[in-house]
């Protein structure tokens, strides 16, 4: 049987699309059609970030708004990259599962970046590095040991990385929460209302040389370490060290 050139071309295109989706791409926030995170036209290359994609938000002038019903998957997110860039996100609805399973850390503010802020409001839920490993609610993995970096090497007393959680928001993270913990980092994490943040390993604030970190837990907010689901939930959470480090190095 002869296979036409068109058929082979169609087959090749289909395989290319499958491989592309399997490995993911880096998509950069270039808003041209409003501020919706899931508007395909707001990304280069065109297309909303998917389960294997790295979403890089480098335009601080337009806040990327994440608001949906149900659950969505993402490979990683990065607010700001090395150089004079930064980005902002407002996450107000839905459950966002960020796998971070291709060796990519998610961070809010990077080296020499501008101010970058990730704000969670309403009932938004952020699961990072597949933090639930068992039970009926498990995501099928115990994660890959990727930290969430806030204000990593942004330059102390300069540009800042901020994570702000309000209302009934929930963060689950399988490994470490780093708050201005890298050399010359500058960061803040603020929890208020009924917000809850559960960290599978530990929380480091101003851990390295000249790092500046600020942590505030107010209202009815809760911060726990040692279990990524919630205190005592050994069936669903990834359990690790459970530490809290405050200004441990010279100059921090």
TORZAKE-533666 format. One record per atom (N, C-alpha, C): x negated, y, z negated; residue in three letters. Coordinates in steps of 0.2 Angstrom, whole numbers, padded with zeros to 4 digits, always signed. Each point is the difference from the previous one (the first is absolute). Last residue first. Example, Ala and Ser with C-alpha at 12.3 -4.5 7.8 and 13.67 -1.06 7.14 Angstrom:
// TORZAKE-533666
-0064-0011-0035SER/-0004+0006-0001SER/+0004+0005-0003SER/-0002-0028+0000ALA/+0004+0006+0000ALA/-0004+0006+0000ALA/
END
This chain:
// TORZAKE-533666
-0113+0192-0288UNK/+0007-0001+0001UNK/+0004+0005-0004UNK/-0024-0003-0002UNK/+0002+0005+0005UNK/+0008-0001+0002UNK/-0013-0021-0008UNK/-0002+0006-0002UNK/+0002+0005+0006UNK/+0016-0021-0006UNK/-0007+0002+0003UNK/-0002+0007-0001UNK/+0022-0010-0006UNK/-0005-0005-0003UNK/-0007+0002+0003UNK/+0026+0008+0000UNK/-0006+0004-0001UNK/-0006-0004-0003UNK/+0021-0014-0001UNK/+0000+0008+0000UNK/-0007+0003-0001UNK/+0015-0025+0005UNK/-0006+0003+0000UNK/+0001+0008+0000UNK/+0014-0025-0004UNK/+0001+0008+0001UNK/-0007+0003-0002UNK/+0010-0027+0007UNK/-0004+0005-0003UNK/+0002+0007+0001UNK/+0006-0025+0007UNK/+0004+0004-0004UNK/-0004+0005-0004UNK/-0005-0020+0017UNK/-0003+0002-0006UNK/+0004+0004-0005UNK/+0014-0015+0017UNK/-0007+0001+0000UNK/-0003+0003-0006UNK/+0024-0011+0014UNK/-0003+0002-0007UNK/-0008+0000+0001UNK/+0024+0002+0016UNK/-0007-0003+0000UNK/-0003+0003-0006UNK/+0027-0006+0001UNK/-0006+0005+0001UNK/-0006-0003+0000UNK/+0021-0012-0002UNK/+0000+0004+0006UNK/-0006+0004+0001UNK/+0004-0015-0019UNK/+0002-0003+0005UNK/-0001+0004+0007UNK/-0004+0008-0022UNK/-0006-0004+0002UNK/+0002-0004+0007UNK/+0008+0022-0015UNK/+0003-0004+0005UNK/-0005-0004+0004UNK/-0004+0015-0019UNK/+0003-0006-0002UNK/+0003-0004+0006UNK/-0003+0026+0004UNK/-0003-0004-0006UNK/+0004-0006-0001UNK/+0000+0007+0025UNK/+0002+0003-0006UNK/-0003-0003-0006UNK/-0008-0002+0023UNK/+0007+0000+0000UNK/+0003+0004-0005UNK/-0023-0005+0002UNK/+0002+0004+0006UNK/+0008+0001+0001UNK/-0019-0003-0021UNK/+0005-0004+0003UNK/+0004+0004+0005UNK/-0019+0008-0013UNK/+0000-0007-0002UNK/+0005-0004+0004UNK/+0004+0026-0008UNK/-0006-0003+0003UNK/+0000-0008-0002UNK/+0019+0023+0001UNK/-0002-0006-0003UNK/-0006-0003+0004UNK/+0017+0023-0004UNK/-0005-0002+0003UNK/-0003-0007-0003UNK/+0024+0017+0001UNK/-0004-0006-0003UNK/-0006-0001+0004UNK/+0021+0021-0006UNK/-0005-0004+0004UNK/-0004-0005-0003UNK/+0017+0017-0007UNK/+0001-0007-0002UNK/-0004-0004+0005UNK/-0008+0024-0005UNK/+0007-0002+0000UNK/+0000-0007-0002UNK/-0024+0005+0009UNK/+0005+0004-0004UNK/+0007-0003+0001UNK/-0028-0002+0005UNK/+0006-0005+0000UNK/+0005+0004-0005UNK/-0025+0006+0015UNK/+0006+0002-0005UNK/+0005-0005+0001UNK/-0028+0004+0007UNK/+0006-0005-0001UNK/+0005+0003-0005UNK/-0024+0007+0016UNK/+0005+0003-0005UNK/+0006-0005+0000UNK/-0029+0003+0008UNK/+0007-0003+0000UNK/+0005+0002-0005UNK/-0026+0004+0013UNK/+0005+0003-0004UNK/+0006-0003+0001UNK/-0028-0006+0002UNK/+0007-0001+0003UNK/+0005+0003-0005UNK/-0025-0002-0001UNK/+0003+0006+0002UNK/+0007-0001+0003UNK/-0012-0022-0002UNK/-0003+0006-0002UNK/+0003+0006+0003UNK/+0016-0021-0005UNK/-0007+0001+0003UNK/-0003+0007-0002UNK/+0023-0007-0007UNK/-0005-0005-0002UNK/-0007+0001+0002UNK/+0024+0011-0001UNK/-0007+0004-0001UNK/-0005-0005-0002UNK/+0021-0012-0002UNK/+0000+0007+0001UNK/-0007+0003-0001UNK/+0013-0026+0005UNK/-0006+0004-0001UNK/+0001+0007+0001UNK/+0015-0024-0005UNK/+0000+0007+0002UNK/-0006+0003-0002UNK/+0006-0028+0007UNK/+0000+0006-0005UNK/+0000+0007+0003UNK/+0010-0024+0008UNK/-0006+0000-0003UNK/-0001+0006-0005UNK/+0021-0003+0011UNK/-0002-0007-0001UNK/-0007+0000-0004UNK/+0019+0019-0001UNK/-0006-0001+0003UNK/-0003-0007-0002UNK/+0024+0017+0001UNK/-0003-0006-0002UNK/-0006-0002+0004UNK/+0018+0022-0005UNK/-0006-0002+0003UNK/-0003-0006-0003UNK/+0025+0016+0000UNK/-0005-0005-0003UNK/-0005-0002+0005UNK/+0020+0021-0007UNK/-0005-0003+0005UNK/-0004-0006-0004UNK/+0019+0016-0006UNK/+0000-0007-0002UNK/-0005-0004+0005UNK/-0004+0026-0005UNK/+0006-0003+0000UNK/+0000-0007-0002UNK/-0023+0008+0008UNK/+0005+0003-0004UNK/+0007-0003+0001UNK/-0030+0000+0006UNK/+0007-0004-0001UNK/+0005+0003-0004UNK/-0025+0005+0014UNK/+0005+0003-0004UNK/+0006-0004+0000UNK/-0028+0002+0007UNK/+0006-0005+0000UNK/+0005+0003-0005UNK/-0024+0010+0014UNK/+0005+0000-0005UNK/+0005-0005+0001UNK/-0028+0007+0008UNK/+0007-0003+0001UNK/+0005+0002-0006UNK/-0027+0000+0012UNK/+0005+0005-0003UNK/+0007-0002+0001UNK/-0029-0009+0002UNK/+0008-0001+0001UNK/+0003+0006-0003UNK/-0024-0007+0000UNK/+0002+0007+0002UNK/+0008+0000+0002UNK/-0009-0024-0001UNK/-0005+0006-0001UNK/+0004+0006+0002UNK/+0018-0017-0006UNK/-0006-0001+0004UNK/-0005+0006-0002UNK/+0022-0002-0009UNK/-0005-0005-0003UNK/-0006+0000+0004UNK/+0023+0012+0000UNK/-0006+0004+0000UNK/-0006-0004-0003UNK/+0018-0014-0002UNK/+0003+0007+0000UNK/-0007+0004-0001UNK/+0009-0027+0007UNK/-0006+0004-0001UNK/+0002+0008+0001UNK/+0011-0026-0005UNK/+0002+0007+0002UNK/-0006+0004-0002UNK/+0001-0028+0007UNK/-0002+0006-0005UNK/+0003+0006+0003UNK/+0011-0024+0007UNK/-0007+0001-0003UNK/+0000+0007-0004UNK/+0021-0007+0010UNK/-0003-0007-0002UNK/-0007+0001-0004UNK/+0023+0016+0001UNK/-0007+0000+0003UNK/-0004-0006-0002UNK/+0026+0014+0001UNK/-0003-0006-0002UNK/-0007-0001+0004UNK/+0020+0021-0007UNK/-0006-0002+0003UNK/-0003-0007-0003UNK/+0024+0017+0001UNK/-0003-0006-0002UNK/-0006-0002+0004UNK/+0021+0021-0007UNK/-0005-0003+0004UNK/-0004-0006-0003UNK/+0019+0017-0006UNK/+0000-0008-0002UNK/-0005-0003+0005UNK/-0003+0026-0006UNK/+0006-0003+0000UNK/-0001-0008-0001UNK/-0022+0010+0008UNK/+0005+0003-0003UNK/+0006-0004+0000UNK/-0029+0002+0006UNK/+0006-0004-0001UNK/+0006+0003-0004UNK/-0025+0006+0014UNK/+0005+0003-0004UNK/+0006-0005+0000UNK/-0028+0003+0007UNK/+0006-0005+0000UNK/+0005+0003-0005UNK/-0023+0011+0013UNK/+0005+0000-0005UNK/+0006-0005+0002UNK/-0027+0011+0006UNK/+0005-0005+0001UNK/+0005-0001-0005UNK/-0017+0022+0007UNK/+0003-0005-0004UNK/+0004-0005+0003UNK/-0022+0020+0004UNK/+0006-0003+0003UNK/+0002-0006-0005UNK/-0017+0012-0013UNK/+0002+0003+0007UNK/+0007-0003+0002UNK/-0013-0005-0020UNK/+0003+0007-0001UNK/+0001+0003+0007UNK/-0013-0022+0003UNK/+0002+0002-0006UNK/+0002+0008+0000UNK/-0001-0017+0021UNK/-0003+0005-0003UNK/+0003+0003-0006UNK/+0006-0020+0012UNK/+0003+0006+0004UNK/-0004+0006-0002UNK/-0001-0025-0006UNK/-0005+0004+0003UNK/+0002+0006+0004UNK/+0020-0013-0006UNK/-0007-0004+0000UNK/-0005+0005+0003UNK/+0026+0001-0008UNK/-0006+0005+0000UNK/-0007-0003+0000UNK/+0016-0018-0004UNK/+0003+0007+0000UNK/-0006+0005-0001UNK/+0004-0028+0008UNK/-0004+0006-0002UNK/+0003+0006+0001UNK/+0006-0027-0004UNK/+0003+0006+0003UNK/-0004+0006-0003UNK/-0009-0027+0006UNK/+0002+0005-0005UNK/+0004+0006+0003UNK/-0004-0028+0006UNK/-0001+0007+0002UNK/+0003+0005-0005UNK/+0000-0026+0001UNK/-0005+0004-0004UNK/-0001+0007+0002UNK/+0015-0017+0010UNK/-0007+0000+0002UNK/-0004+0004-0004UNK/+0026-0013-0004UNK/-0004+0006+0002UNK/-0007-0002+0002UNK/+0017-0015-0006UNK/-0002+0003-0006UNK/-0004+0006+0002UNK/+0022-0012+0013UNK/-0008+0000+0000UNK/-0001+0004-0007UNK/+0023-0004+0008UNK/-0004-0005+0003UNK/-0008+0000+0000UNK/+0019+0014-0010UNK/-0002+0002+0007UNK/-0004-0005+0003UNK/+0019-0003-0021UNK/-0007+0001+0002UNK/-0001+0002+0007UNK/+0020-0004-0015UNK/-0001+0006+0003UNK/-0007+0001+0003UNK/+0008-0020-0012UNK/+0005+0001+0006UNK/-0002+0007+0003UNK/-0020-0012-0012UNK/+0007+0001-0002UNK/+0004+0002+0006UNK/-0026+0006+0000UNK/+0003-0005-0002UNK/+0008+0001-0001UNK/-0018+0016+0006UNK/-0003-0006+0002UNK/+0004-0006-0001UNK/-0001+0029+0003UNK/+0004-0005-0003UNK/-0002-0007+0003UNK/-0010+0021+0007UNK/-0001-0001-0007UNK/+0003-0006-0003UNK/-0009+0011+0023UNK/+0005-0006-0001UNK/-0001-0002-0007UNK/-0009+0020+0008UNK/-0005-0006+0000UNK/+0004-0006-0002UNK/+0014+0021-0005UNK/-0006+0000+0003UNK/-0005-0006-0001UNK/+0027+0012-0001UNK/-0004-0006-0002UNK/-0006+0000+0004UNK/+0020+0018-0007UNK/-0006-0001+0004UNK/-0003-0006-0003UNK/+0025+0013+0000UNK/-0004-0005-0003UNK/-0006-0001+0005UNK/+0021+0020-0006UNK/-0005-0003+0004UNK/-0004-0005-0003UNK/+0020+0015-0006UNK/-0001-0007-0002UNK/-0005-0004+0004UNK/+0000+0027-0004UNK/+0006-0004+0001UNK/-0001-0007-0003UNK/-0022+0012+0008UNK/+0006+0003-0004UNK/+0006-0005+0001UNK/-0029+0004+0004UNK/+0005-0004+0000UNK/+0006+0002-0004UNK/-0024+0010+0013UNK/+0005+0001-0004UNK/+0006-0006+0000UNK/-0027+0007+0007UNK/+0005-0005+0001UNK/+0005+0000-0005UNK/-0021+0017+0011UNK/+0005-0002-0006UNK/+0005-0005+0003UNK/-0026+0015+0004UNK/+0005-0005+0003UNK/+0004-0002-0006UNK/-0019+0020+0008UNK/+0004-0003-0005UNK/+0005-0004+0004UNK/-0022+0001+0013UNK/+0004+0005-0003UNK/+0005-0003-0005UNK/-0024-0012+0005UNK/+0006+0002+0003UNK/+0004+0006-0003UNK/-0022-0013-0004UNK/+0000+0007+0003UNK/+0006+0002+0003UNK/+0000-0025-0006UNK/-0006+0004+0000UNK/+0001+0007+0004UNK/+0023-0011-0007UNK/-0006-0003+0001UNK/-0006+0005+0000UNK/+0028-0004-0006UNK/-0005+0004+0000UNK/-0007-0003+0000UNK/+0017-0016-0004UNK/+0004+0007+0000UNK/-0006+0005-0001UNK/+0001-0028+0009UNK/-0002+0006-0004UNK/+0004+0006+0001UNK/-0004-0029+0005UNK/+0004+0006+0001UNK/-0002+0005-0005UNK/-0015-0020+0012UNK/+0003+0003-0006UNK/+0005+0006+0002UNK/-0009-0023+0014UNK/+0001+0007+0000UNK/+0003+0003-0007UNK/-0004-0023+0008UNK/-0006+0003-0002UNK/+0000+0008+0000UNK/+0018-0015+0006UNK/-0005+0000+0005UNK/-0006+0003-0002UNK/+0022-0002-0011UNK/-0003-0006+0000UNK/-0005-0001+0005UNK/+0017+0017-0010UNK/-0007+0001-0001UNK/-0004-0006+0001UNK/+0026+0005-0001UNK/-0004-0006-0001UNK/-0007+0001-0001UNK/+0023+0013-0005UNK/-0006+0002+0004UNK/-0005-0006-0002UNK/+0028+0006-0001UNK/-0005-0005-0002UNK/-0006+0001+0004UNK/+0023+0014-0008UNK/-0005+0000+0005UNK/-0006-0005-0003UNK/+0028+0007-0003UNK/-0006-0003-0003UNK/-0005-0001+0005UNK/+0020+0020-0003UNK/-0002-0006+0003UNK/-0006-0003-0004UNK/+0004+0027+0000UNK/+0005-0006+0000UNK/-0003-0006+0003UNK/-0012+0022-0004UNK/+0006+0001-0004UNK/+0005-0006+0001UNK/-0026+0011+0005UNK/+0003-0006+0000UNK/+0006+0000-0004UNK/-0018+0017+0012UNK/+0005+0000-0005UNK/+0004-0006+0002UNK/-0027+0009+0005UNK/+0006-0004+0001UNK/+0005+0001-0005UNK/-0024+0012+0013UNK/+0005+0000-0006UNK/+0006-0005+0002UNK/-0029+0007+0006UNK/+0007-0002+0002UNK/+0004-0001-0006UNK/-0026+0009+0012UNK/+0004-0002-0006UNK/+0007-0002+0003UNK/-0028+0008+0007UNK/+0007-0002+0002UNK/+0003-0002-0006UNK/-0025+0006+0007UNK/+0005+0005-0002UNK/+0007-0002+0002UNK/-0018-0020-0004UNK/+0000+0006+0004UNK/+0005+0005-0003UNK/+0002-0026-0002UNK/-0006+0003-0001UNK/+0000+0006+0005UNK/+0024-0006-0005UNK/-0006-0004+0002UNK/-0006+0004-0002UNK/+0029+0000-0006UNK/-0007+0003+0000UNK/-0005-0005+0002UNK/+0019-0012-0008UNK/+0001+0007+0000UNK/-0006+0004+0000UNK/+0009-0026+0006UNK/-0006+0004-0002UNK/+0002+0008+0001UNK/+0011-0028-0001UNK/+0000+0007+0002UNK/-0005+0004-0003UNK/+0007-0027+0009UNK/-0003+0004-0004UNK/+0002+0007+0001UNK/+0012-0019+0009UNK/-0006-0003-0001UNK/-0004+0004-0006UNK/+0027-0003+0001UNK/-0005+0004+0003UNK/-0007-0003-0002UNK/+0030-0004+0000UNK/-0007-0002-0001UNK/-0005+0004+0003UNK/+0027+0001-0011UNK/-0004+0001+0006UNK/-0007-0002-0002UNK/+0028-0001-0009UNK/-0007-0001-0001UNK/-0004+0000+0006UNK/+0025+0012-0009UNK/-0003-0006+0001UNK/-0007-0001-0001UNK/+0010+0023+0009UNK/+0004-0005-0004UNK/-0004-0007+0001UNK/-0012+0026+0002UNK/+0004-0005+0003UNK/+0004-0005-0005UNK/-0019+0021+0003UNK/+0006-0001-0003UNK/+0004-0005+0004UNK/-0024+0016-0001UNK/+0002-0007+0000UNK/+0006-0001-0003UNK/-0015+0021+0011UNK/+0005-0001-0004UNK/+0002-0008+0001UNK/-0022+0018+0003UNK/+0003-0006+0003UNK/+0006-0002-0005UNK/-0011+0025+0004UNK/+0001-0005-0005UNK/+0004-0006+0004UNK/-0015+0021+0010UNK/+0006-0004+0000UNK/+0000-0006-0004UNK/-0019+0014+0000UNK/+0005+0005+0001UNK/+0007-0003+0001UNK/-0022-0012-0002UNK/+0003+0002-0007UNK/+0006+0005+0001UNK/-0011-0020+0015UNK/+0003+0006+0001UNK/+0003+0003-0006UNK/-0010-0022+0004UNK/-0005+0005+0000UNK/+0002+0007+0001UNK/+0006-0028-0006UNK/+0003+0006+0000UNK/-0004+0006-0001UNK/+0001-0027+0009UNK/-0005+0005-0003UNK/+0004+0007+0001UNK/+0005-0028-0001UNK/+0003+0006+0001UNK/-0004+0006-0003UNK/-0003-0027+0009UNK/-0002+0005-0004UNK/+0002+0007+0001UNK/+0011-0026+0006UNK/-0003+0006+0002UNK/-0003+0004-0006UNK/+0013-0022+0001UNK/-0007+0000+0001UNK/-0003+0006+0001UNK/+0024-0001-0002UNK/-0003-0004-0005UNK/-0007-0001+0000UNK/+0009+0021+0013UNK/+0003-0006-0002UNK/-0004-0004-0005UNK/+0005+0027+0011UNK/-0005-0005-0003UNK/+0004-0006-0003UNK/+0009+0015+0021UNK/+0000+0001-0007UNK/-0004-0006-0003UNK/-0004+0012+0024UNK/+0003-0006-0003UNK/+0000+0001-0008UNK/-0017+0010+0021UNK/+0008+0001-0001UNK/+0002-0007-0004UNK/-0026+0006-0004UNK/+0005-0001+0006UNK/+0007+0000-0002UNK/-0003+0014-0012UNK/-0005-0001+0006UNK/-0004-0006-0002UNK/+0026+0012-0008UNK/-0007-0004-0001UNK/-0003-0001+0006UNK/+0022+0010-0003UNK/-0004+0003-0005UNK/-0007-0003-0001UNK/+0019-0009+0013UNK/-0003+0006+0004UNK/-0005+0004-0005UNK/+0014-0018-0008UNK/-0005-0003+0004UNK/-0004+0006+0003UNK/+0013+0000-0023UNK/+0001+0003+0007UNK/-0006-0002+0004UNK/+0002-0004-0024UNK/+0002-0005+0005UNK/+0003+0002+0006UNK/-0007+0015-0018UNK/-0005-0005+0001UNK/+0001-0005+0005UNK/+0011+0025+0000UNK/+0001-0007-0002UNK/-0006-0004+0002UNK/+0004+0024+0004UNK/-0004-0002-0005UNK/+0001-0007-0002UNK/+0004+0014+0024UNK/+0002+0000-0006UNK/-0005-0002-0005UNK/-0007-0002+0022UNK/+0007+0000+0000UNK/+0003-0001-0007UNK/-0023+0001+0006UNK/+0002+0005+0005UNK/+0008+0000+0000UNK/-0023-0008-0016UNK/+0007+0001+0000UNK/+0002+0005+0006UNK/-0019-0018-0007UNK/-0001+0006+0005UNK/+0008+0003+0001UNK/-0016-0020-0014UNK/+0006+0004-0001UNK/-0001+0007+0004UNK/-0011-0025+0005UNK/-0002+0006-0003UNK/+0007+0005+0000UNK/-0008-0028+0001UNK/+0005+0005+0002UNK/-0001+0006-0004UNK/-0013-0025+0006UNK/-0001+0007-0004UNK/+0005+0005+0003UNK/+0004-0027+0003UNK/-0004+0005+0002UNK/+0000+0006-0005UNK/+0006-0030+0002UNK/+0001+0007-0002UNK/-0005+0005+0003UNK/+0003-0025+0002UNK/-0006+0003-0003UNK/+0002+0007-0002UNK/+0017-0013+0010UNK/-0003-0004-0005UNK/-0006+0003-0004UNK/+0012+0010+0019UNK/+0004+0001-0006UNK/-0003-0004-0006UNK/-0011-0001+0021UNK/+0000+0007-0002UNK/+0004+0001-0007UNK/+0000-0021+0012UNK/-0006+0002-0003UNK/-0001+0006-0003UNK/+0019-0004+0013UNK/+0000-0005-0006UNK/-0006+0001-0004UNK/+0002+0011+0020UNK/+0004+0003-0005UNK/+0000-0004-0006UNK/-0011-0008+0018UNK/-0004+0006-0002UNK/+0004+0003-0005UNK/+0010-0018+0011UNK/-0006-0002-0005UNK/-0003+0005-0003UNK/+0016+0005+0017UNK/+0003-0003-0006UNK/-0005-0002-0005UNK/-0008+0007+0021UNK/+0003+0006-0004UNK/+0003-0003-0006UNK/-0007-0016+0015UNK/-0006+0003-0003UNK/+0002+0006-0005UNK/+0017-0011+0013UNK/-0003-0004-0005UNK/-0006+0003-0004UNK/+0008+0010+0019UNK/+0005+0001-0005UNK/-0002-0004-0006UNK/-0013-0002+0019UNK/+0000+0007-0003UNK/+0004+0001-0006UNK/+0002-0020+0013UNK/-0006+0000-0004UNK/-0001+0007-0004UNK/+0018-0002+0015UNK/+0001-0004-0006UNK/-0006+0000-0004UNK/-0002+0011+0021UNK/+0004+0004-0005UNK/+0002-0004-0006UNK/-0012-0010+0017UNK/-0004+0004-0003UNK/+0004+0004-0005UNK/+0009-0024+0006UNK/-0001+0006+0003UNK/-0005+0005-0004UNK/+0000-0027+0001UNK/+0003+0005-0004UNK/-0002+0007+0003UNK/+0004-0027+0009UNK/-0004+0006+0001UNK/+0004+0005-0005UNK/-0001-0028+0000UNK/+0004+0006+0000UNK/-0004+0006+0000UNK/
END
